[in-house]
Amino acid sequence: MKIKTFTFRSTMPATATELRALHADPKTFSHLTMPPIILQVLRDDRNSLTNGEIAFRLWFGPFPVNWLARHESGPTPESFKDVQVKGPLYFWEHEHVIESTGSGSVLTDRIRFAHKPGLSGLLTRLLFDGLPLRLLFVYRHWQTRRLLLSRQFEKKDPFQLRAKDA
């Protein structure tokens, strides 16, 4: 099975802490889902961006694609990654690398992935590879920048706020 790597990098108009807080906001996941895809969160057992699982369904028109991802630590303190436990691809590991800069931060999405053989692999090649994958991350980074500029998110980590309420 050939493992591919896709990388998309953008400078963001916020600190690394604010960028991480944006990703921790439960509403952000749906904001980063490119239309006409519809996101349906089935179960969210994460207690931080670096610990727990989230089960979700992506709707491509009338066709559902189920996914279970485990969240883990990333390569920097502000970073995290999600790893497909169960889903449409043979392998999927998505690092969200967040780094501070003098004027804000840099977000690098690095994805290592491999397709399943046969017909199911053909479908994922059409949806999660090449131009469709690039367009998805152009959209996600554009939305991330837009959300940061609008400041329509909780600047504190919602996982920490939930732990205090419990």
C-alpha positions as CSV (number, residue, x, y, z in Angstrom):
1,M,0.0,0.0,0.0
2,K,1.5,3.3,-1.1
3,I,1.3,6.1,1.6
4,K,1.0,9.6,0.1
5,T,1.7,12.9,1.9
6,F,-0.3,16.1,1.3
7,T,0.8,19.4,2.9
8,F,-0.9,22.8,3.0
9,R,0.5,25.7,4.9
10,S,-0.9,29.2,5.6
11,T,0.0,32.2,7.8
12,M,-2.8,33.0,10.2
13,P,-3.8,36.4,11.7
14,A,-3.8,35.2,15.3
15,T,-1.5,33.8,18.0
16,A,-0.9,30.0,18.1
17,T,-3.0,29.9,21.3
18,E,-5.9,31.6,19.6
19,L,-5.6,29.3,16.6
20,R,-5.6,26.2,18.8
21,A,-8.7,27.6,20.7
22,L,-10.5,28.0,17.4
23,H,-9.8,24.4,16.6
24,A,-11.0,23.3,20.0
25,D,-14.4,25.1,19.6
26,P,-16.9,22.4,18.7
27,K,-18.6,24.6,16.1
28,T,-15.4,25.0,14.1
29,F,-15.5,21.5,12.6
30,S,-18.7,22.2,10.8
31,H,-17.5,25.6,9.7
32,L,-14.4,24.0,8.1
33,T,-16.5,21.4,6.2
34,M,-16.7,22.6,2.6
35,P,-20.2,22.8,1.0
36,P,-21.9,20.9,-0.5
37,I,-20.6,18.3,2.0
38,I,-22.7,18.1,5.2
39,L,-21.1,17.1,8.5
40,Q,-23.0,15.1,11.1
41,V,-21.2,14.5,14.4
42,L,-22.4,11.2,15.8
43,R,-20.3,11.1,19.0
44,D,-17.6,13.3,20.5
45,D,-15.7,11.7,23.4
46,R,-12.7,14.1,23.2
47,N,-11.6,15.7,26.4
48,S,-9.0,17.8,24.5
49,L,-7.7,18.2,21.0
50,T,-5.0,15.6,21.9
51,N,-7.1,13.0,23.6
52,G,-10.3,11.1,22.7
53,E,-12.3,10.0,19.8
54,I,-14.9,11.6,17.5
55,A,-17.3,9.7,15.3
56,F,-18.8,11.6,12.4
57,R,-20.6,11.2,9.1
58,L,-19.9,13.2,5.9
59,W,-22.8,13.4,3.5
60,F,-21.8,13.7,-0.2
61,G,-25.4,14.3,-1.4
62,P,-27.4,11.2,-0.5
63,F,-24.2,9.1,0.1
64,P,-22.9,8.9,3.7
65,V,-19.3,8.3,4.6
66,N,-18.7,7.2,8.3
67,W,-15.5,8.1,10.1
68,L,-14.0,7.4,13.6
69,A,-10.9,9.5,14.4
70,R,-8.7,9.4,17.5
71,H,-7.1,12.7,18.6
72,E,-3.4,12.7,19.7
73,S,-0.6,15.1,20.5
74,G,1.1,16.8,17.5
75,P,4.8,17.7,17.0
76,T,4.6,21.1,18.8
77,P,2.8,22.0,22.1
78,E,0.0,23.8,20.3
79,S,-0.4,21.1,17.6
80,F,-2.6,18.0,17.4
81,K,-3.4,15.2,15.0
82,D,-6.3,13.0,14.2
83,V,-5.8,9.4,13.1
84,Q,-8.5,7.4,11.3
85,V,-9.5,4.4,13.5
86,K,-12.3,3.4,11.2
87,G,-13.3,5.0,7.9
88,P,-13.2,5.1,4.1
89,L,-9.4,5.0,3.6
90,Y,-6.9,2.3,4.3
91,F,-4.8,4.8,6.3
92,W,-5.3,8.5,7.3
93,E,-3.2,10.6,9.7
94,H,-3.8,14.4,9.8
95,E,-1.4,16.6,11.7
96,H,-2.5,20.1,12.5
97,V,0.8,21.8,13.1
98,I,0.5,25.2,14.8
99,E,3.6,27.4,15.1
100,S,4.1,30.9,16.5
101,T,5.6,33.6,14.3
102,G,6.4,37.2,15.1
103,S,3.2,38.5,13.5
104,G,0.8,35.6,14.3
105,S,1.0,31.9,13.5
106,V,1.5,29.4,10.8
107,L,-1.0,26.5,10.3
108,T,0.4,23.5,8.4
109,D,-2.0,20.6,7.6
110,R,0.1,17.5,6.9
111,I,-1.8,14.4,5.9
112,R,-0.4,10.9,5.3
113,F,-2.9,8.6,3.7
114,A,-3.4,5.5,1.6
115,H,-6.4,4.3,-0.3
116,K,-8.0,0.9,-0.1
117,P,-7.8,-1.4,-3.1
118,G,-10.8,-1.9,-5.4
119,L,-14.0,0.0,-5.8
120,S,-13.9,1.7,-2.3
121,G,-10.4,2.9,-3.1
122,L,-11.6,4.4,-6.3
123,L,-14.2,6.4,-4.4
124,T,-11.7,7.8,-1.9
125,R,-9.3,8.6,-4.8
126,L,-12.1,10.8,-6.2
127,L,-13.0,12.5,-2.9
128,F,-9.8,12.6,-0.8
129,D,-6.8,13.0,-3.2
130,G,-5.4,15.4,-5.8
131,L,-7.4,18.4,-6.7
132,P,-10.4,17.7,-4.4
133,L,-8.1,17.4,-1.4
134,R,-6.3,20.6,-2.4
135,L,-9.6,22.5,-2.8
136,L,-10.8,21.2,0.6
137,F,-7.8,22.7,2.3
138,V,-7.9,26.0,0.4
139,Y,-11.4,26.2,1.7
140,R,-10.5,25.2,5.3
141,H,-7.6,27.7,5.5
142,W,-9.8,30.5,4.0
143,Q,-12.5,29.7,6.6
144,T,-10.0,29.5,9.4
145,R,-8.6,32.9,8.5
146,R,-12.2,34.3,8.2
147,L,-13.2,32.9,11.6
148,L,-10.1,34.3,13.3
149,L,-10.6,37.7,11.8
150,S,-14.3,37.7,12.8
151,R,-13.3,36.6,16.4
152,Q,-16.6,34.5,16.5
153,F,-15.2,31.8,18.7
154,E,-14.3,31.3,22.4
155,K,-10.7,32.4,22.8
156,K,-10.2,29.9,25.7
157,D,-10.0,26.2,25.1
158,P,-13.6,24.9,25.4
159,F,-12.3,21.6,26.6
160,Q,-10.8,23.3,29.6
161,L,-14.1,25.2,30.2
162,R,-16.0,21.9,30.1
163,A,-13.7,20.3,32.6
164,K,-14.3,23.3,35.1
165,D,-18.1,22.9,34.7
166,A,-18.0,19.1,35.4
